[in-house]
């Protein structure tokens, strides 16, 4: 805090105010004890504090907002110390019980509301990271330290027998220091406020309070700053506070391109027209983006067909697209006019998509569908953004295809969300269509999870059990986990989750069983311990790890009050104590037979013992080496199929040649086909010395 003078001053303000109000509280109670008979103290305090709490509630609901609006933050900081000063001075000069009542009424009514709020507002311009570190320290030093210091004053008064008048005088003097400190804090607050604007650290804060007069003055002054970032920060904050009308039209003369573009964007939706004469001067600007933004903003305020038609002759496709969209949206041109020219180049396509997004109209549905087929991912993303603004069920197939494109995926998801329930129904049907490409289907669960939580969870749960693709199932579980974490009140179907847990346990132990057979087979016949064997067992072990993660995610959905994720991490920790503690938590959380199966899955015992504990979920059949390879060849995973086929070829297992030929006749992936072709060549003419494994 030594490197941040503002924080030092703020902690001093909190310290002084805490000492003052603590002393005031003692003076009040001591004065009451002297003036009210002991038998009546209970009734007096009960009545007084009831009235005081009513006053505090009224101050919170009525006075606080009014005081902040009228006085501003820094003058509002003076209200409580001024009243406490009057009450303390009154007691010090013999005002007796009446002055003490004024003193405590001011403290009790305003400290929980006005004082606390204004103090919290003083932390506003501090960056989030620094605020998180400094605020707890200031609370401890200022409040606890202030109370301790006040106790020292009280003990001194009791020892020296100076009486309450001396403490009341000290409280009054501290109130003077309090007010002076608040005055001295103002320039530092405003400078920090300006710095926060320059750095952009106050943008997009949903918890911003209403701006007081001093803050508004600072923001208006920041619009004239030489620092472009500070100007933009002021513009954004005024817009976030609903004060965009305070941004002067002359801001369009600012030399910074980003500043002018941002101002035009706000003017476009503000409903004001005073900026139009200045915006018209920008129609001849050298920058096409500025020309387009000015044309769009002034057309939103005062539509002018002649100006828009003039824009069709502009050399820039950005301006032409803006003009064309404005004319079509205004009904001055048929919807197909001029679009062919703007669909020829990527630059023109991007300009058209941006223009449609800013001036959405159903007239552009066909144009957006054409843009969605553009080879450029950037154009596709811009088209998706425009689709979200226009909204039409015709866009759903195109948006679905964009989920497979990384650059356009985020925009496509946002566009689906903009379409609401109709889009969710479409995605529900798409998730049930197993013929869709995997690169699209695997992104459906996350897209669905971003919709309203209850219907989104219902869709994911409905498809969880029948889903054949492991990756898609895993993403469904992740999507459900995101919904459960963000919306704890959403109920999930326990029967579906129990069945999914049982199937995951079965799959996990099956993988363990297969790997165990392969490892024992290689130990019995060392020639099986080939490179393919090593890769295959490593892959099965990795799949076991993935299955355990899925299992704990499912358990987390069923035991939502427990941190199953942390327990899972603890079980993988290298520290034996951490592992033991996580195991202990599982033992006390789960009921049989689930408990025994989960513990067996995470245990480090030999596979045979672990499989014996899992009989409620998986009964291990007798399998030999070749039987496991046959099972692996029939898996849907291309990586498992490929490694199993590769291993069959390197071992020369001619008994499995027919299996490989059957798989080759099916529609398999390119990589799997190449591996099977190689294995069949090896089986057709095995090298000398190759031994068949049994």
C-alpha positions as CSV (number, residue, x, y, z in Angstrom):
1,X,0.0,0.0,0.0
2,X,3.0,2.3,0.3
3,X,3.2,2.4,-3.5
4,X,-0.5,3.5,-3.7
5,X,-1.0,6.8,-1.9
6,X,-4.8,6.7,-2.5
7,X,-5.1,3.4,-0.6
8,X,-3.1,4.8,2.2
9,X,-5.4,7.8,2.5
10,X,-8.4,5.6,2.2
11,X,-7.3,3.4,5.0
12,X,-6.7,6.5,7.1
13,X,-10.2,7.7,6.4
14,X,-11.7,4.4,7.5
15,X,-9.5,4.4,10.6
16,X,-10.5,7.9,11.7
17,X,-14.2,7.4,11.0
18,X,-14.2,4.1,13.0
19,X,-12.5,5.7,16.0
20,X,-15.0,8.6,15.9
21,X,-18.2,6.5,15.7
22,X,-16.9,4.0,18.3
23,X,-16.3,6.8,20.7
24,X,-19.7,8.4,19.9
25,X,-21.4,5.1,20.7
26,X,-19.7,4.9,24.1
27,X,-20.5,8.5,24.9
28,X,-24.2,7.9,24.0
29,X,-24.5,4.8,26.2
30,X,-22.6,6.4,29.1
31,X,-24.9,9.5,28.9
32,X,-28.0,7.4,28.8
33,X,-26.8,5.4,31.8
34,X,-26.4,8.7,33.8
35,X,-29.7,10.1,32.8
36,X,-32.1,7.1,32.8
37,X,-32.8,5.1,35.9
38,X,-31.4,1.6,35.9
39,X,-34.8,0.0,36.0
40,X,-35.9,1.8,32.8
41,X,-32.8,1.1,30.7
42,X,-34.2,-2.0,29.1
43,X,-37.4,-0.3,28.0
44,X,-35.5,2.8,26.8
45,X,-33.0,0.9,24.7
46,X,-35.6,-1.4,23.2
47,X,-37.7,1.6,22.2
48,X,-34.8,3.7,21.0
49,X,-33.2,1.0,18.8
50,X,-36.6,0.1,17.3
51,X,-37.1,3.7,16.2
52,X,-33.4,3.9,15.1
53,X,-33.8,0.8,12.9
54,X,-36.9,2.3,11.3
55,X,-34.9,5.5,10.6
56,X,-32.1,3.5,9.2
57,X,-34.4,1.6,6.8
58,X,-36.0,4.9,5.7
59,X,-32.5,6.4,5.1
60,X,-31.5,3.3,3.1
61,X,-34.7,3.4,0.9
62,X,-35.3,7.1,0.5
63,X,-32.5,9.4,1.6
64,X,-29.4,7.6,0.4
65,X,-30.0,7.8,-3.4
66,X,-31.3,11.4,-3.1
67,X,-28.3,12.6,-1.1
68,X,-25.9,11.0,-3.6
69,X,-27.7,12.6,-6.5
70,X,-27.9,16.0,-5.0
71,X,-24.6,16.2,-3.1
72,X,-22.4,13.8,-5.1
73,X,-20.0,11.3,-3.6
74,X,-17.5,13.5,-1.9
75,X,-19.9,16.0,-0.4
76,X,-22.0,13.0,0.8
77,X,-19.0,11.8,2.7
78,X,-19.4,14.9,4.9
79,X,-22.9,14.2,6.0
80,X,-22.3,11.7,8.8
81,X,-19.2,13.3,10.3
82,X,-21.0,16.7,10.3
83,X,-23.9,15.3,12.3
84,X,-21.7,13.3,14.6
85,X,-19.6,16.5,15.2
86,X,-22.8,18.4,16.1
87,X,-23.9,15.7,18.5
88,X,-20.4,15.2,20.1
89,X,-19.9,18.9,20.5
90,X,-23.4,19.2,22.0
91,X,-22.5,16.5,24.6
92,X,-19.1,18.2,25.3
93,X,-20.7,21.5,25.9
94,X,-23.3,20.1,28.3
95,X,-26.1,19.2,25.9
96,X,-26.9,16.2,27.9
97,X,-29.2,13.4,26.8
98,X,-30.7,15.4,23.9
99,X,-27.3,15.9,22.3
100,X,-26.5,12.2,22.9
101,X,-29.7,11.1,21.2
102,X,-28.8,13.3,18.1
103,X,-25.4,11.8,18.1
104,X,-26.5,8.2,18.1
105,X,-29.5,8.8,15.8
106,X,-27.1,10.2,13.1
107,X,-24.7,7.3,13.6
108,X,-27.3,4.5,13.7
109,X,-29.4,5.9,10.8
110,X,-26.6,6.8,8.3
111,X,-23.6,4.6,9.1
112,X,-25.2,1.3,7.8
113,X,-26.5,3.0,4.6
114,X,-24.9,6.3,3.5
115,X,-21.5,5.9,5.1
116,X,-21.1,2.3,4.0
117,X,-22.2,3.0,0.4
118,X,-20.0,6.0,0.0
119,X,-17.0,4.1,1.4
120,X,-17.6,1.3,-1.0
121,X,-17.8,3.8,-3.9
122,X,-14.3,5.0,-3.0
123,X,-13.0,1.6,-4.1
124,X,-14.6,1.9,-7.5
125,X,-11.7,3.3,-9.6
126,X,-9.3,0.7,-8.1
127,X,-8.5,-2.1,-10.5
128,X,-10.1,-5.5,-9.7
129,X,-6.9,-7.2,-8.7
130,X,-5.6,-4.5,-6.4
131,X,-9.1,-4.1,-4.9
132,X,-9.2,-7.8,-4.0
133,X,-5.9,-7.5,-2.2
134,X,-6.3,-4.1,-0.5
135,X,-9.9,-4.1,0.6
136,X,-9.6,-6.9,3.2
137,X,-6.5,-5.3,4.6
138,X,-8.1,-1.9,4.8
139,X,-11.1,-3.4,6.6
140,X,-8.9,-5.0,9.2
141,X,-6.6,-2.1,9.7
142,X,-9.3,0.6,9.5
143,X,-12.3,-1.0,11.3
144,X,-10.6,-3.4,13.7
145,X,-7.7,-1.1,14.3
146,X,-10.0,1.8,14.7
147,X,-12.1,0.0,17.3
148,X,-8.9,-1.0,19.2
149,X,-7.7,2.6,19.2
150,X,-11.0,3.8,20.4
151,X,-10.8,1.3,23.3
152,X,-7.5,2.8,24.3
153,X,-9.1,6.3,24.5
154,X,-12.0,4.9,26.6
155,X,-9.6,3.1,28.9
156,X,-7.6,6.3,29.3
157,X,-10.7,8.2,30.1
158,X,-11.7,5.6,32.8
159,X,-8.2,5.7,34.2
160,X,-7.8,9.5,34.3
161,X,-11.5,10.1,35.3
162,X,-11.8,12.9,32.6
163,X,-15.5,12.1,32.0
164,X,-17.6,11.6,28.9
165,X,-17.2,15.3,28.0
166,X,-13.5,14.7,27.1
167,X,-14.3,11.7,24.9
168,X,-17.1,13.7,23.2
169,X,-14.6,16.4,22.5
170,X,-12.1,13.9,21.0
171,X,-14.9,12.5,18.8
172,X,-15.8,16.0,17.7
173,X,-12.1,16.7,16.8
174,X,-11.9,13.4,14.9
175,X,-14.9,14.4,12.9
176,X,-13.1,17.6,11.8
177,X,-10.2,15.4,10.7
178,X,-12.6,13.0,9.0
179,X,-14.1,15.8,6.9
180,X,-10.7,17.3,6.1
181,X,-9.4,13.8,5.1
182,X,-12.5,13.4,2.8
183,X,-11.7,16.7,1.2
184,X,-8.1,15.8,0.6
185,X,-9.1,12.4,-0.9
186,X,-11.2,13.9,-3.7
187,X,-8.4,14.9,-6.2
188,X,-6.7,11.5,-5.7
189,X,-10.0,9.8,-6.3
190,X,-10.6,11.7,-9.5
191,X,-7.1,11.1,-10.8
192,X,-7.4,7.4,-10.2
193,X,-10.8,7.5,-11.9
194,X,-9.1,9.1,-15.0
195,X,-6.3,6.5,-14.9
196,X,-9.0,3.7,-14.8
197,X,-10.6,5.2,-17.9
198,X,-7.3,5.4,-19.7
199,X,-6.6,1.7,-18.9
200,X,-10.1,0.6,-19.7
201,X,-10.4,-1.1,-16.3
202,X,-13.9,0.2,-15.7
203,X,-15.5,-1.0,-18.8
204,X,-18.3,-3.6,-18.9
205,X,-18.8,-3.5,-15.1
206,X,-22.4,-4.6,-14.4
207,X,-22.2,-3.5,-10.8
208,X,-21.5,0.2,-11.4
209,X,-23.6,2.6,-9.2
210,X,-25.2,5.7,-10.5
211,X,-22.6,8.3,-11.3
212,X,-22.5,11.3,-9.0
213,X,-22.0,14.9,-10.2
214,X,-18.2,14.8,-9.6
215,X,-17.8,11.6,-11.5
216,X,-19.9,13.0,-14.4
217,X,-17.8,16.1,-14.5
218,X,-14.7,13.9,-14.6
219,X,-16.1,11.9,-17.5
220,X,-17.1,15.0,-19.5
221,X,-13.6,16.4,-19.0
222,X,-12.1,13.1,-20.1
223,X,-13.8,13.5,-23.5
224,X,-11.3,16.3,-24.2
225,X,-8.3,14.2,-23.2
226,X,-5.3,13.7,-25.4
227,X,-5.3,10.1,-24.5
228,X,-7.6,8.2,-26.9
229,X,-8.1,5.3,-24.5
230,X,-9.3,7.7,-21.8
231,X,-11.8,9.3,-24.3
232,X,-13.1,5.9,-25.3
233,X,-13.3,4.8,-21.7
234,X,-15.4,7.9,-20.9
235,X,-17.7,7.3,-23.9
236,X,-18.2,3.7,-22.9
237,X,-19.0,4.5,-19.3
238,X,-21.4,7.2,-20.2
239,X,-23.2,4.8,-22.5
240,X,-23.2,2.1,-19.9
241,X,-24.8,4.5,-17.4
242,X,-27.5,5.6,-20.0
243,X,-25.9,9.1,-20.3
244,X,-25.0,8.9,-24.0
245,X,-26.9,12.1,-24.7
246,X,-24.3,13.9,-22.7
247,X,-21.7,13.0,-25.4
248,X,-21.4,16.2,-27.5
249,X,-21.9,16.0,-31.2
250,X,-18.5,17.8,-31.6
251,X,-16.8,14.6,-30.5
252,X,-17.1,13.6,-34.2
253,X,-14.3,16.2,-34.9
254,X,-11.9,14.1,-32.7
255,X,-8.8,13.1,-34.6
256,X,-8.9,9.5,-33.4
257,X,-10.6,7.1,-35.8
258,X,-11.7,4.6,-33.0
259,X,-13.2,7.4,-31.0
260,X,-15.3,8.7,-33.9
261,X,-16.4,5.2,-34.9
262,X,-17.5,4.5,-31.3
263,X,-19.4,7.8,-31.0
264,X,-21.2,7.2,-34.4
265,X,-22.2,3.7,-33.2
266,X,-23.8,5.2,-30.1
267,X,-25.4,8.1,-32.0
268,X,-26.9,5.5,-34.4
269,X,-29.1,4.0,-31.6
270,X,-29.5,7.0,-29.4
271,X,-32.5,8.5,-31.1
272,X,-30.9,12.0,-31.3
273,X,-30.4,14.0,-34.5
274,X,-28.2,16.9,-33.3
275,X,-25.1,15.2,-34.7
276,X,-26.3,15.0,-38.3
277,X,-24.7,18.2,-39.6
278,X,-21.4,17.1,-38.2
279,X,-21.8,13.5,-39.5
280,X,-22.6,14.8,-43.0
281,X,-19.1,16.4,-43.1
282,X,-17.7,12.9,-42.6
283,X,-19.4,11.5,-45.7
284,X,-16.4,12.9,-47.7
285,X,-13.8,11.6,-45.3
286,X,-10.9,9.6,-46.7
287,X,-11.5,6.6,-44.5
288,X,-14.2,4.4,-46.0
289,X,-15.1,3.0,-42.5
290,X,-15.8,6.5,-41.2
291,X,-17.9,7.3,-44.3
292,X,-19.9,4.2,-43.9
293,X,-20.4,4.7,-40.2
294,X,-21.5,8.3,-40.8
295,X,-23.9,7.3,-43.5
296,X,-25.4,4.6,-41.3
297,X,-25.8,6.8,-38.2
298,X,-27.3,9.8,-40.0
299,X,-29.6,7.5,-41.9
300,X,-30.8,6.1,-38.6
301,X,-31.5,9.6,-37.4
302,X,-32.8,11.2,-40.6
303,X,-33.2,8.8,-43.5
304,X,-32.3,10.4,-46.9
305,X,-32.8,8.4,-50.1
306,X,-30.7,10.8,-52.1
307,X,-27.7,10.4,-49.8
308,X,-28.0,6.6,-49.8
309,X,-28.2,6.4,-53.6
310,X,-25.1,8.6,-53.8
311,X,-23.4,6.1,-51.6
312,X,-24.0,3.4,-54.2
313,X,-21.3,5.2,-56.4
314,X,-18.7,5.2,-53.6
315,X,-15.4,3.5,-54.6
316,X,-15.4,1.5,-51.3
317,X,-17.5,-1.7,-51.1
318,X,-18.0,-0.9,-47.4
319,X,-19.8,2.3,-48.2
320,X,-21.7,0.7,-51.1
321,X,-22.9,-2.1,-48.9
322,X,-24.0,0.3,-46.2
323,X,-25.9,2.4,-48.8
324,X,-27.5,-0.7,-50.5
325,X,-28.7,-2.1,-47.2
326,X,-30.1,1.2,-46.1
327,X,-32.0,1.6,-49.4
328,X,-33.4,-2.0,-49.2
329,X,-34.3,-1.7,-45.5
330,X,-36.0,1.7,-46.3
331,X,-38.1,0.1,-49.1
332,X,-36.4,2.2,-51.8
333,X,-34.9,-0.7,-53.7
334,X,-36.0,-4.3,-54.3
335,X,-34.2,-6.8,-52.0
336,X,-32.2,-8.4,-54.9
337,X,-30.9,-5.3,-56.5
338,X,-27.1,-4.8,-56.5
339,X,-26.4,-7.9,-54.3
340,X,-24.6,-9.8,-57.0
341,X,-21.8,-7.3,-57.2
342,X,-21.3,-7.3,-53.5
343,X,-21.0,-11.1,-53.4
344,X,-18.0,-11.3,-55.7
345,X,-15.1,-10.6,-53.4
346,X,-14.4,-11.5,-49.7
347,X,-14.0,-7.8,-48.8
348,X,-17.4,-6.9,-50.3
349,X,-19.0,-10.0,-48.7
350,X,-17.7,-9.0,-45.3
351,X,-18.9,-5.4,-45.8
352,X,-22.4,-6.6,-46.8
353,X,-22.6,-8.9,-43.7
354,X,-21.6,-6.1,-41.4
355,X,-24.1,-3.7,-43.0
356,X,-26.9,-6.3,-42.6
357,X,-26.0,-6.9,-39.0
358,X,-26.3,-3.2,-38.2
359,X,-29.5,-2.7,-40.2
360,X,-31.3,-6.1,-40.0
361,X,-34.2,-6.8,-42.3
362,X,-36.0,-10.0,-43.5
363,X,-35.3,-8.8,-47.0
364,X,-31.7,-10.0,-46.6
365,X,-32.4,-13.7,-45.8
366,X,-31.3,-15.0,-49.2
367,X,-28.2,-12.8,-49.2
368,X,-27.2,-14.1,-45.8
369,X,-27.7,-17.7,-46.9
370,X,-25.4,-17.0,-49.8
371,X,-22.8,-15.4,-47.5
372,X,-22.9,-18.5,-45.2
373,X,-21.6,-20.5,-48.1
374,X,-18.6,-18.2,-48.7
375,X,-15.2,-19.9,-48.5
376,X,-13.9,-17.3,-46.1
377,X,-14.4,-18.3,-42.4
378,X,-14.4,-14.6,-41.5
379,X,-17.3,-13.9,-43.9
380,X,-19.2,-16.9,-42.4
381,X,-18.7,-15.6,-38.9
382,X,-20.0,-12.2,-39.9
383,X,-22.9,-13.8,-41.7
384,X,-23.8,-15.7,-38.5
385,X,-23.7,-12.4,-36.5
386,X,-26.1,-10.9,-39.1
387,X,-28.3,-14.0,-38.9
388,X,-28.6,-13.5,-35.2
389,X,-29.9,-10.0,-35.8
390,X,-32.3,-10.8,-38.7
391,X,-33.6,-14.1,-37.1
392,X,-35.2,-16.7,-39.4
393,X,-35.6,-20.5,-39.1
394,X,-34.2,-20.7,-42.6
395,X,-30.8,-20.0,-41.2
396,X,-30.6,-23.0,-38.9
397,X,-29.0,-25.5,-41.3
398,X,-26.4,-23.0,-42.3
399,X,-25.6,-22.1,-38.7
400,X,-25.4,-25.8,-37.9
401,X,-22.7,-26.3,-40.5
402,X,-20.8,-23.3,-39.1
403,X,-20.4,-25.2,-35.7
404,X,-17.8,-27.3,-37.5
405,X,-15.7,-24.2,-38.4
406,X,-13.6,-22.9,-35.5
407,X,-13.6,-19.2,-36.7
408,X,-17.4,-19.1,-37.1
409,X,-18.4,-21.3,-34.2
410,X,-18.8,-18.6,-31.5
411,X,-20.9,-16.4,-33.8
412,X,-23.1,-19.4,-34.8
413,X,-23.8,-20.3,-31.2
414,X,-24.7,-16.7,-30.4
415,X,-27.0,-16.6,-33.4
416,X,-28.7,-19.8,-32.3
417,X,-29.3,-18.2,-28.9
418,X,-30.8,-15.1,-30.5
419,X,-33.4,-17.4,-32.1
420,X,-34.6,-18.8,-28.8
421,X,-36.9,-21.8,-28.4
422,X,-37.2,-22.6,-32.1
423,X,-33.4,-22.9,-32.3
424,X,-33.3,-25.2,-29.3
425,X,-35.9,-27.5,-30.9
426,X,-33.8,-27.6,-34.1
427,X,-30.6,-28.4,-32.1
428,X,-32.5,-31.1,-30.2
429,X,-33.4,-32.8,-33.5
430,X,-29.8,-32.4,-34.8
431,X,-28.4,-34.0,-31.6
432,X,-30.5,-37.0,-32.3
433,X,-29.3,-37.3,-35.9
434,X,-26.3,-39.6,-35.7
435,X,-25.6,-39.3,-39.4
436,X,-24.3,-35.7,-39.0
437,X,-20.5,-35.3,-39.2
438,X,-18.7,-35.8,-35.9
439,X,-17.0,-32.4,-36.2
440,X,-20.5,-30.8,-36.0
441,X,-22.1,-33.1,-33.5
442,X,-19.4,-32.8,-30.9
443,X,-20.1,-29.1,-30.6
444,X,-23.9,-29.4,-30.1
445,X,-23.9,-30.2,-26.4
446,X,-22.1,-27.0,-25.5
447,X,-24.3,-25.0,-27.8
448,X,-27.4,-26.4,-26.2
449,X,-26.1,-25.8,-22.7
450,X,-26.1,-22.1,-23.3
451,X,-29.9,-21.9,-23.7
452,X,-32.4,-21.5,-20.8
453,X,-31.1,-24.0,-18.2
454,X,-34.2,-26.2,-17.5
455,X,-35.1,-27.0,-21.2
456,X,-31.4,-27.3,-22.2
457,X,-30.8,-29.8,-19.4
458,X,-33.9,-31.8,-20.5
459,X,-32.5,-32.0,-24.0
460,X,-29.1,-33.2,-22.9
461,X,-30.5,-35.7,-20.5
462,X,-32.9,-37.1,-23.1
463,X,-29.9,-37.8,-25.5
464,X,-27.3,-38.9,-22.9
465,X,-28.1,-42.6,-22.7
466,X,-28.7,-43.5,-26.4
467,X,-25.8,-41.4,-27.7
468,X,-23.3,-43.7,-29.4
469,X,-20.3,-41.4,-29.6
470,X,-18.1,-41.2,-26.5
471,X,-16.9,-37.7,-27.2
472,X,-20.4,-36.3,-27.6
473,X,-21.5,-38.1,-24.4
474,X,-18.6,-36.5,-22.5
475,X,-19.6,-33.1,-23.8
476,X,-23.2,-33.6,-22.8
477,X,-22.0,-34.4,-19.3
478,X,-19.8,-31.3,-19.3
479,X,-22.7,-29.2,-20.5
480,X,-24.9,-30.6,-17.7
481,X,-22.2,-29.7,-15.2
482,X,-22.0,-26.1,-16.5
483,X,-25.8,-25.8,-16.1
484,X,-25.7,-27.4,-12.6
485,X,-22.9,-25.1,-11.5
486,X,-24.6,-21.9,-12.8
487,X,-28.1,-22.8,-11.9
488,X,-28.2,-25.0,-8.7
489,X,-32.0,-24.9,-8.6
490,X,-32.4,-26.8,-11.9
491,X,-33.4,-30.4,-11.2
492,X,-31.8,-33.2,-13.2
493,X,-33.3,-36.6,-13.8
494,X,-31.8,-38.9,-11.2
495,X,-32.8,-42.1,-13.0
496,X,-30.9,-41.0,-16.2
497,X,-27.8,-40.0,-14.2
498,X,-27.8,-43.3,-12.2
499,X,-28.0,-45.3,-15.4
500,X,-25.3,-43.2,-17.1
501,X,-23.1,-43.8,-14.0
502,X,-23.7,-47.5,-14.1
503,X,-22.8,-47.7,-17.9
504,X,-19.7,-45.6,-17.3
505,X,-18.5,-47.9,-14.5
506,X,-19.2,-50.9,-16.8
507,X,-17.2,-49.3,-19.6
508,X,-14.3,-48.4,-17.3
509,X,-13.9,-51.9,-15.9
510,X,-14.2,-53.4,-19.4
511,X,-11.3,-51.3,-20.5
512,X,-9.4,-52.3,-17.4
513,X,-10.2,-56.0,-18.1
514,X,-9.0,-55.8,-21.7
515,X,-5.8,-54.0,-20.8
516,X,-5.1,-56.6,-18.1
517,X,-5.5,-59.5,-20.5
518,X,-3.2,-57.9,-23.0
519,X,-0.5,-57.2,-20.3
520,X,-0.7,-60.7,-19.0
521,X,-0.6,-62.1,-22.5
522,X,2.6,-60.2,-23.2
523,X,4.1,-61.3,-20.0
524,X,3.4,-65.0,-20.8
525,X,4.7,-64.7,-24.4
526,X,7.2,-61.9,-24.7
527,X,7.1,-61.8,-28.5
528,X,3.7,-60.1,-28.1
529,X,5.3,-57.1,-26.3
530,X,5.7,-55.2,-29.6
531,X,5.5,-51.5,-30.3
532,X,1.9,-52.0,-31.3
533,X,1.1,-53.7,-28.0
534,X,2.7,-50.8,-26.0
535,X,0.7,-48.2,-28.0
536,X,-2.6,-50.2,-27.6
537,X,-2.2,-50.7,-23.8
538,X,-1.3,-47.1,-23.3
539,X,-4.4,-46.0,-25.3
540,X,-6.6,-48.3,-23.2
541,X,-5.1,-46.8,-20.0
542,X,-5.8,-43.3,-21.3
543,X,-9.3,-44.2,-22.0
544,X,-9.7,-45.6,-18.5
545,X,-8.5,-42.2,-17.2
546,X,-11.1,-40.4,-19.4
547,X,-13.8,-42.8,-18.2
548,X,-13.0,-42.0,-14.6
549,X,-13.2,-38.3,-15.3
550,X,-16.6,-38.9,-16.9
551,X,-17.7,-40.9,-13.8
552,X,-16.7,-38.2,-11.4
553,X,-18.5,-35.6,-13.4
554,X,-21.6,-37.7,-13.3
555,X,-21.2,-38.2,-9.6
556,X,-20.9,-34.4,-9.3
557,X,-24.3,-34.0,-10.9
558,X,-25.8,-36.4,-8.4
559,X,-24.1,-35.1,-5.3
560,X,-24.3,-31.4,-6.1
561,X,-23.4,-30.3,-2.6
562,X,-20.0,-32.0,-2.7
563,X,-16.9,-31.0,-4.6
564,X,-16.4,-34.2,-6.5
565,X,-14.0,-32.4,-8.9
566,X,-11.6,-31.7,-6.0
567,X,-12.0,-35.2,-4.7
568,X,-11.0,-36.5,-8.1
569,X,-8.0,-34.3,-8.2
570,X,-7.0,-35.5,-4.7
571,X,-7.1,-39.1,-5.7
572,X,-4.5,-38.3,-8.4
573,X,-2.3,-36.3,-6.0
574,X,1.2,-37.6,-5.4
575,X,0.8,-37.0,-1.6
576,X,-0.4,-40.2,0.1
577,X,-2.2,-38.1,2.8
578,X,-4.2,-36.2,0.1
579,X,-5.1,-39.4,-1.7
580,X,-6.2,-41.0,1.6
581,X,-8.3,-38.0,2.6
582,X,-10.1,-38.1,-0.8
583,X,-10.7,-41.8,-0.5
584,X,-12.1,-41.2,3.0
585,X,-14.6,-38.6,1.6
586,X,-15.7,-41.1,-1.1
587,X,-16.3,-43.8,1.5
588,X,-18.5,-41.6,3.5
589,X,-20.3,-40.1,0.5
590,X,-21.3,-43.1,-1.6
591,X,-23.5,-46.0,-0.7
592,X,-23.0,-49.7,-1.7
593,X,-22.6,-51.1,-4.3
594,X,-21.6,-47.8,-5.9
595,X,-19.0,-47.2,-3.2
596,X,-17.1,-50.4,-3.7
597,X,-17.1,-50.1,-7.5
598,X,-15.8,-46.5,-7.5
599,X,-13.1,-47.2,-4.9
600,X,-12.0,-50.2,-6.9
601,X,-11.8,-48.1,-10.0
602,X,-9.5,-45.5,-8.3
603,X,-7.5,-48.1,-6.3
604,X,-3.9,-49.2,-7.1
605,X,-4.4,-52.9,-6.4
606,X,-4.0,-55.5,-9.1
607,X,-6.7,-55.5,-11.8
608,X,-8.0,-59.0,-10.7
609,X,-8.8,-57.8,-7.2
610,X,-10.4,-54.6,-8.5
611,X,-12.5,-56.4,-11.1
612,X,-13.8,-58.7,-8.3
613,X,-15.1,-55.7,-6.4
614,X,-16.9,-54.4,-9.5
615,X,-19.2,-57.4,-10.1
616,X,-22.3,-55.3,-9.4
617,X,-21.5,-53.4,-12.6
618,X,-19.2,-55.6,-14.7
619,X,-18.8,-59.4,-14.6
620,X,-15.5,-60.1,-16.3
621,X,-15.9,-63.0,-18.8
622,X,-13.0,-65.3,-19.6
623,X,-11.0,-63.8,-22.5
624,X,-7.8,-64.7,-24.2
625,X,-5.4,-62.4,-26.1
626,X,-7.1,-62.9,-29.5
627,X,-10.6,-62.4,-28.1
628,X,-9.6,-59.0,-26.7
629,X,-8.1,-58.0,-30.1
630,X,-11.4,-59.1,-31.8
631,X,-13.4,-56.9,-29.3
632,X,-11.0,-54.0,-30.0
633,X,-11.4,-54.3,-33.7
634,X,-15.2,-53.9,-33.3
635,X,-14.9,-50.7,-31.4
636,X,-16.3,-47.5,-32.9
637,X,-13.1,-45.6,-32.0
638,X,-10.9,-45.3,-35.1
639,X,-7.7,-45.0,-33.0
640,X,-8.5,-48.3,-31.1
641,X,-9.4,-50.0,-34.4
642,X,-6.3,-48.8,-36.1
643,X,-3.9,-49.9,-33.3
644,X,-5.6,-53.3,-32.9
645,X,-5.4,-53.9,-36.7
646,X,-1.7,-52.8,-36.6
647,X,-1.0,-55.2,-33.7
648,X,-2.8,-58.1,-35.5
649,X,-0.6,-57.5,-38.5
650,X,2.7,-57.3,-36.7
651,X,1.9,-60.5,-34.7
652,X,0.8,-62.3,-37.9
653,X,-2.5,-63.5,-36.6
654,X,-3.9,-65.0,-39.7
655,X,-6.9,-66.3,-37.8
656,X,-8.1,-62.7,-37.7
657,X,-7.6,-62.1,-41.4
658,X,-11.3,-62.5,-42.1
659,X,-12.2,-60.0,-39.4
660,X,-9.9,-57.4,-41.0
661,X,-11.4,-58.1,-44.4
662,X,-15.0,-57.6,-43.1
663,X,-14.0,-54.3,-41.5
664,X,-12.3,-53.2,-44.7
665,X,-15.6,-53.8,-46.6
666,X,-17.4,-51.4,-44.3
667,X,-17.3,-47.7,-44.6
668,X,-14.3,-46.8,-42.4
669,X,-12.2,-43.8,-42.1
670,X,-9.2,-43.2,-44.4
671,X,-6.6,-43.8,-41.7
672,X,-8.3,-47.1,-40.5
673,X,-8.5,-48.4,-44.1
674,X,-4.8,-47.7,-44.7
675,X,-3.8,-49.5,-41.5
676,X,-6.0,-52.5,-42.3
677,X,-4.5,-52.7,-45.8
678,X,-1.0,-52.8,-44.3
679,X,-2.0,-55.5,-41.8
680,X,-3.6,-57.6,-44.6
681,X,-0.4,-57.4,-46.6
682,X,1.6,-58.6,-43.7
683,X,-0.8,-61.5,-43.1
684,X,-0.7,-62.4,-46.8
685,X,3.1,-63.0,-46.7
686,X,4.3,-63.0,-43.1
687,X,8.1,-62.7,-42.6
688,X,10.1,-65.7,-41.6
689,X,10.0,-66.3,-37.9
690,X,6.7,-64.6,-37.2
691,X,4.8,-66.7,-34.6
692,X,1.0,-66.8,-34.2
693,X,-0.2,-65.7,-30.8
694,X,-2.9,-67.5,-29.0
